[in-house]
Amino acid sequence: MTMTPTVLPIDRGTIQALAKHNSEPQWLTDLRSQSLELAARLELPQVEKTNIAAWNLDHYGQYKPSRMVSSAAELPESVRELISAESAENLLVQRNSAVIYRSLSKELAEQGVIFTDLQTAAREHPELVRAHLMQAVKNDENRLAALHAAVWSGGLFLYVPRHVQVNEPITAVFFTDDSEALFCPHVLIVCEDNSALTYVDNYLSAAADRPFVHNGIVEIFAKPGARVKYASVHNMGEAVTDISYRRAILENDAAIEWVVGEMNDGSCLSDTSSVLRGDGSSTDAKIICIGTGEQKTNITTRAAHFGKNTASAMVSRAVMKDRATAIINGITKIEKGASRSNGQQTEKILMLSPEARGDANPILLIDEDNVSAGHAASVGQVNKEQIYYLMSRGIPKHLAEKLIIYGFMAPVVAELPVENLSARLQMLIERKLER
């Protein structure tokens, strides 16, 4: 039987343009080439109850360099609206294929914090980047991971040395306004022993004249005793297919808090994972999404327990209206030997129209006896008794429904570590619900 060769959406010409323009080290160009070869042989990921092969996964665009700007005042208006005067001090902005602005406070720089675009870091800090790039998410996992490893551009590298506590949030904005341009940033964060970090980013797009793909990966390495808070809001348009893999590797007594708002208008595949490798490590993940129109969403949250005395908590909330569909997966895996681990998860979907569809899938995979684990899942309509109760107190029906939905989302929105980000997420929730 003759195998039909896989036709890839990118070619060696794109890789060569990236390598040449960014003066990449040879090891990075070799990694890209190897990943492209892997992509031709690998299959698409098997996603729970979703046929992503039917999605738009082929329109990546071409690498297009962008002009750096010297101050935050020169950034596009839609980007300036997302940042405060405080966050502009420790800020990186990518427009389409390349970073156009970056800043780091003198205080953090003097403490050894590194915050720059990933391509610059690969040249200036090769020993750090090479040891971690595509190590949490491997390039041979599936075709999407291999394609990303081959063609990522821009992105950022954030390094926090031992015992350094970064008190102010470090912020990034990834923005695309050209559907012909490659838009695949890679976020690489390394926090050394007993360090602490709060990192916040936003993904947004302008109106597009054709469909295109965002294929992004986030890798976080939390060394012993490190504490990481990660918050992200994705708000990309209907033409964008958003593929996002996020993964953290946690060593002894390390901890991560994930807060993610999936506010896209197009198809969305989101996979947020924590690997609890070290004893005493922990993860707390809170994910929300709202689907409208014909939108298709598949959101997975994972925790893999390897160390002893590890703890994971997951809360996923989705609201679907019109004819939108959502598959919400929670996967807790407790490996043999991960004694005294505790894994808890909750998935809830609220449907606002008869045509909307939701499927909540809690999954527990336990290979160790001395553990605690639990899950809860629900799918349903807005509670009519709650609406009636609020209306009996003089609240109009449409406002009563809004209050119930906001209360449903509150456990995630309230956890965002930056006030203006919380306000932005609340605004996006209102905008999507009022369409």
Secondary structure as the mmCIF struct_conf table of DSSP 4:
data_model
#
loop_
_struct_conf.conf_type_id
_struct_conf.id
_struct_conf.beg_label_comp_id
_struct_conf.beg_label_asym_id
_struct_conf.beg_label_seq_id
_struct_conf.end_label_comp_id
_struct_conf.end_label_asym_id
_struct_conf.end_label_seq_id
HELX_LH_PP_P HELX_LH_PP_P1 THR A 2 THR A 6
BEND BEND1 PRO A 9 PRO A 9
HELX_RH_AL_P HELX_RH_AL_P1 ARG A 12 HIS A 21
TURN_TY1_P TURN_TY1_P1 ASN A 22 SER A 23
HELX_RH_AL_P HELX_RH_AL_P2 GLN A 26 ARG A 41
HELX_LH_PP_P HELX_LH_PP_P2 LEU A 42 PRO A 45
TURN_TY1_P TURN_TY1_P2 GLU A 48 LYS A 49
HELX_RH_3T_P HELX_RH_3T_P1 ILE A 52 ALA A 54
BEND BEND2 TRP A 55 TRP A 55
STRN STRN1 GLN A 62 GLN A 62
BEND BEND3 SER A 70 SER A 71
HELX_RH_3T_P HELX_RH_3T_P2 ALA A 72 GLU A 74
BEND BEND4 LEU A 75 LEU A 75
HELX_RH_AL_P HELX_RH_AL_P3 GLU A 77 ARG A 80
TURN_TY1_P TURN_TY1_P3 GLU A 81 LEU A 82
TURN_TY1_P TURN_TY1_P4 ALA A 85 GLU A 86
HELX_RH_3T_P HELX_RH_3T_P3 SER A 87 GLU A 89
BEND BEND5 ASN A 90 ASN A 90
STRN STRN2 LEU A 91 ARG A 95
TURN_TY1_P TURN_TY1_P5 ASN A 96 SER A 97
STRN STRN3 ALA A 98 SER A 103
HELX_RH_AL_P HELX_RH_AL_P4 LYS A 106 GLU A 110
TURN_TY1_P TURN_TY1_P6 GLN A 111 GLY A 112
STRN STRN4 ILE A 114 THR A 116
HELX_RH_AL_P HELX_RH_AL_P5 LEU A 118 GLU A 124
HELX_RH_AL_P HELX_RH_AL_P6 PRO A 126 HIS A 132
TURN_TY1_P TURN_TY1_P7 LEU A 133 GLN A 135
BEND BEND6 ALA A 136 VAL A 137
TURN_TY1_P TURN_TY1_P8 ASN A 139 ASP A 140
BEND BEND7 GLU A 141 GLU A 141
HELX_RH_AL_P HELX_RH_AL_P7 ARG A 143 VAL A 151
BEND BEND8 GLY A 154 GLY A 154
STRN STRN5 LEU A 156 VAL A 160
TURN_TY1_P TURN_TY1_P9 ARG A 162 HIS A 163
STRN STRN6 GLN A 165 GLN A 165
BEND BEND9 GLU A 168 GLU A 168
HELX_LH_PP_P HELX_LH_PP_P3 PRO A 169 PRO A 169
STRN STRN7 ILE A 170 THR A 176
TURN_TY1_P TURN_TY1_P10 SER A 179 GLU A 180
STRN STRN8 ALA A 181 ALA A 181
STRN STRN9 HIS A 186 CYS A 191
TURN_TY1_P TURN_TY1_P11 ASP A 193 ASN A 194
STRN STRN10 ALA A 196 SER A 205
BEND BEND10 ASP A 209 ARG A 210
STRN STRN11 PHE A 212 ALA A 222
TURN_TY1_P TURN_TY1_P12 PRO A 224 GLY A 225
STRN STRN12 ARG A 227 ASN A 235
TURN_TY1_P TURN_TY1_P13 GLU A 238 ALA A 239
STRN STRN13 VAL A 240 LEU A 250
TURN_TY1_P TURN_TY1_P14 ASN A 252 ASP A 253
STRN STRN14 ALA A 255 GLU A 262
BEND BEND11 ASP A 265 GLY A 266
STRN STRN15 CYS A 268 LEU A 276
BEND BEND12 GLY A 278 GLY A 278
TURN_TY1_P TURN_TY1_P15 ASP A 279 GLY A 280
STRN STRN16 SER A 282 GLY A 291
TURN_TY1_P TURN_TY1_P16 GLY A 293 GLU A 294
STRN STRN17 LYS A 296 HIS A 305
BEND BEND13 GLY A 307 GLY A 307
TURN_TY1_P TURN_TY1_P17 LYS A 308 ASN A 309
STRN STRN18 ALA A 311 MET A 320
TURN_TY1_P TURN_TY1_P18 ASP A 322 ARG A 323
STRN STRN19 THR A 325 ILE A 334
TURN_TY1_P TURN_TY1_P19 LYS A 336 GLY A 337
TURN_TY1_P TURN_TY1_P20 SER A 339 ARG A 340
STRN STRN20 ASN A 342 MET A 351
BEND BEND14 SER A 353 SER A 353
TURN_TY1_P TURN_TY1_P21 PRO A 354 GLU A 355
STRN STRN21 ARG A 357 ILE A 366
BEND BEND15 ASP A 369 ASN A 370
STRN STRN22 SER A 372 GLN A 381
HELX_LH_PP_P HELX_LH_PP_P4 VAL A 382 ASN A 383
HELX_RH_AL_P HELX_RH_AL_P8 LYS A 384 SER A 392
TURN_TY1_P TURN_TY1_P22 ARG A 393 GLY A 394
HELX_RH_AL_P HELX_RH_AL_P9 LYS A 397 VAL A 413
TURN_TY1_P TURN_TY1_P23 ALA A 414 GLU A 415
BEND BEND16 PRO A 417 VAL A 418
HELX_RH_AL_P HELX_RH_AL_P10 GLU A 419 LEU A 433
TURN_TY1_P TURN_TY1_P24 GLU A 434 GLU A 434
#
